[in-house]
Amino acid sequence: MSLDQYFLLGRSGLRVSRLSLGTMNFGKDGFHAPYGKTEEEARPIFRRYLEAGGNFVDTADFYTAGESERILGRLIAEAGARDRLVLVSKFTNSVDPGDPNAGGNGRKHMIRAVEASLRRLGTDYLDLYLLHTWDRITPVEEVLRTFDDLTRAGKIRYAGLSDVPAWYAARAQSLAEANSLVPLINLQLPYSLVDRTIETEHVPAGQELGMGVTVWSPLASGFLTGKYRRSDQGLAGEGRLSGAGGSGLQWTDAQWNVLGPLETVAEKLGVSMAQVALNWAATQPGIASAIVGASSAAQLDASLAALDFEIPAELRADLDAASAVPPGKPYVMFTPQYQSWIVNPGTKVADKPAGYRPDVRNWVPAD
Ligand SMILES: NC(=O)c1ccc[n+]([C@@H]2O[C@H](COP(=O)([O-])OP(=O)(O)OC[C@H]3O[C@@H](n4cnc5c(N)ncnc54)[C@H](OP(=O)(O)O)[C@@H]3O)[C@@H](O)[C@H]2O)c1
């Protein structure tokens, strides 16, 4: 499965690649500076993605304090690629700590943020605009109304959410539907073999409500590439996690224990651990695209080949088992075992008759 095959994102007509290019490390300013890349270093990464047929590029106003958008804008113009790209940016983070309305998800900041992103990117529209993080304050109706206005004004083509509770996404989408406002087509969330939290609520919400789930840090920021080992300081090895980019992160026994089975599967398939980890995340049920980050064109090349093979069912089962997080309550009650006690206990399902409707009248008593 190469990158020049495109899939519909959520319940929309927007076609995107299964691997999206993350540009959080384009630039050397702000929060992401410790592992940021110069424009000269970013250029071959971006070019390689385009050459492979990729069309889905992710940035945010917060990344490298706006440098990511500036560099990306110049690289897109240089390549003459604006029209064919699905360009994604995000708002939420404050751009002025002294100004209470210069951050968060209120209407005033949303409009200011989109104008600033468009200026930095050197374009007059975004294909997809995402709320970056729930601010716990702004009424969801205000966010939806502003997304709708920005779409009508031609500033954005589609809207979506990143890093929000699943109940918030469900409420937002339901209100958008009920009020004929522009629908949300995307949920962007963290997901990898060492972080499967979103499977419980977000993935089913995305599937049910037409929001394609795109996942960030599918390599757990490099942890799943196998280049790190445990040390007295927590983690050692060459890469951003052993530098300032990994400070504050704690890796649990359960997470370290995923690496052995991952390495075994990679050896059996004759590919790298990173490729297996990326393939697994991108092909999990309900996942639309994985957003990959790369420090070099060589790393990106390896990642772009990650969908060129299939993980056989028995090896996928090994990975699933090694990374599984047992469901807590009440989620355990939605597993097949519990459900078999709940749905019409003591009955069996008849063969579907003509005109079958999936309700209780199609269930017949057990012999
Ligand atoms: N919505 C959000 O809140 C949010 C949050 C985070 C990220 N994102 C998006 O997701 C994108 C990807 O995030 P991420 O960079 O954390 O993703 P990732 O794919 O988990 O990690 C990428 C990092 O792993 C290392 N790596 C990649 N390929 C490798 C290889 N073959 N061998 C060894 N190391 C390799 C590189 O770091 P080193 O070489 O430096 O070790 C690279 O920068 C971001 O750019 C951004 O667009 C969104």
The ligand as a MOL file (V3000), in Angstrom:
LIG
                    3D

  0  0  0     0  0            999 V3000
M  V30 BEGIN CTAB
M  V30 COUNTS 48 52 0 0 0
M  V30 BEGIN ATOM
M  V30 1 N -2.2970 17.1560 18.1880 0
M  V30 2 C -1.3010 17.0590 19.0350 0
M  V30 3 O -1.4350 17.3850 20.2180 0
M  V30 4 C 0.0350 16.5410 18.5610 0
M  V30 5 C 1.0290 16.2480 19.5080 0
M  V30 6 C 2.2440 15.7590 19.0430 0
M  V30 7 C 2.4550 15.5860 17.6760 0
M  V30 8 N 1.4920 15.9250 16.7830 0 CHG=1
M  V30 9 C 1.7190 15.7660 15.3220 0
M  V30 10 O 2.2070 14.4740 15.0660 0
M  V30 11 C 3.4480 14.5640 14.3680 0
M  V30 12 C 4.3120 13.3770 14.6990 0
M  V30 13 O 4.6360 13.3760 16.0920 0
M  V30 14 P 5.9810 12.7340 16.5770 0
M  V30 15 O 7.1430 13.4210 15.9480 0
M  V30 16 O 5.9210 12.6740 18.0560 0 CHG=-1
M  V30 17 O 5.8140 11.2760 15.9140 0
M  V30 18 P 6.5730 9.9180 15.9840 0
M  V30 19 O 6.4690 9.3740 14.6090 0
M  V30 20 O 6.0680 9.1010 17.1260 0
M  V30 21 O 8.1000 10.2710 16.3410 0
M  V30 22 C 8.9520 10.7930 15.3670 0
M  V30 23 C 10.3750 10.7930 15.9030 0
M  V30 24 O 10.8480 9.4440 16.0470 0
M  V30 25 C 12.2060 9.3710 15.6390 0
M  V30 26 N 12.2580 8.4770 14.4730 0
M  V30 27 C 11.4200 8.4420 13.4110 0
M  V30 28 N 11.7790 7.4720 12.5370 0
M  V30 29 C 12.8540 6.8760 13.0680 0
M  V30 30 C 13.6990 5.8080 12.6490 0
M  V30 31 N 13.4750 5.1520 11.5030 0
M  V30 32 N 14.7360 5.4510 13.4560 0
M  V30 33 C 14.9730 6.0960 14.6070 0
M  V30 34 N 14.2180 7.1170 15.0570 0
M  V30 35 C 13.1760 7.5140 14.2940 0
M  V30 36 C 12.6470 10.7980 15.2630 0
M  V30 37 O 13.1640 11.4800 16.4130 0
M  V30 38 P 14.7380 11.5710 16.7370 0
M  V30 39 O 15.5200 11.1880 15.5280 0
M  V30 40 O 14.9690 12.9630 17.1600 0
M  V30 41 O 14.9480 10.6330 17.8510 0
M  V30 42 C 11.3280 11.4340 14.9020 0
M  V30 43 O 11.3200 12.8280 15.0230 0
M  V30 44 C 4.0100 15.9290 14.7540 0
M  V30 45 O 4.9650 16.4080 13.8380 0
M  V30 46 C 2.7530 16.7490 14.7790 0
M  V30 47 O 2.4180 17.1340 13.4530 0
M  V30 48 C 0.2660 16.3640 17.2080 0
M  V30 END ATOM
M  V30 BEGIN BOND
M  V30 1 1 1 2
M  V30 2 2 2 3
M  V30 3 1 2 4
M  V30 4 1 4 5
M  V30 5 2 4 48
M  V30 6 2 5 6
M  V30 7 1 6 7
M  V30 8 2 7 8
M  V30 9 1 8 9
M  V30 10 1 8 48
M  V30 11 1 9 10
M  V30 12 1 9 46
M  V30 13 1 10 11
M  V30 14 1 11 12
M  V30 15 1 11 44
M  V30 16 1 12 13
M  V30 17 1 13 14
M  V30 18 2 14 15
M  V30 19 1 14 16
M  V30 20 1 14 17
M  V30 21 1 17 18
M  V30 22 2 18 19
M  V30 23 1 18 20
M  V30 24 1 18 21
M  V30 25 1 21 22
M  V30 26 1 22 23
M  V30 27 1 23 24
M  V30 28 1 23 42
M  V30 29 1 24 25
M  V30 30 1 25 26
M  V30 31 1 25 36
M  V30 32 1 26 27
M  V30 33 1 26 35
M  V30 34 2 27 28
M  V30 35 1 28 29
M  V30 36 1 29 30
M  V30 37 2 29 35
M  V30 38 1 30 31
M  V30 39 2 30 32
M  V30 40 1 32 33
M  V30 41 2 33 34
M  V30 42 1 34 35
M  V30 43 1 36 37
M  V30 44 1 36 42
M  V30 45 1 37 38
M  V30 46 2 38 39
M  V30 47 1 38 40
M  V30 48 1 38 41
M  V30 49 1 42 43
M  V30 50 1 44 45
M  V30 51 1 44 46
M  V30 52 1 46 47
M  V30 END BOND
M  V30 END CTAB
M  END
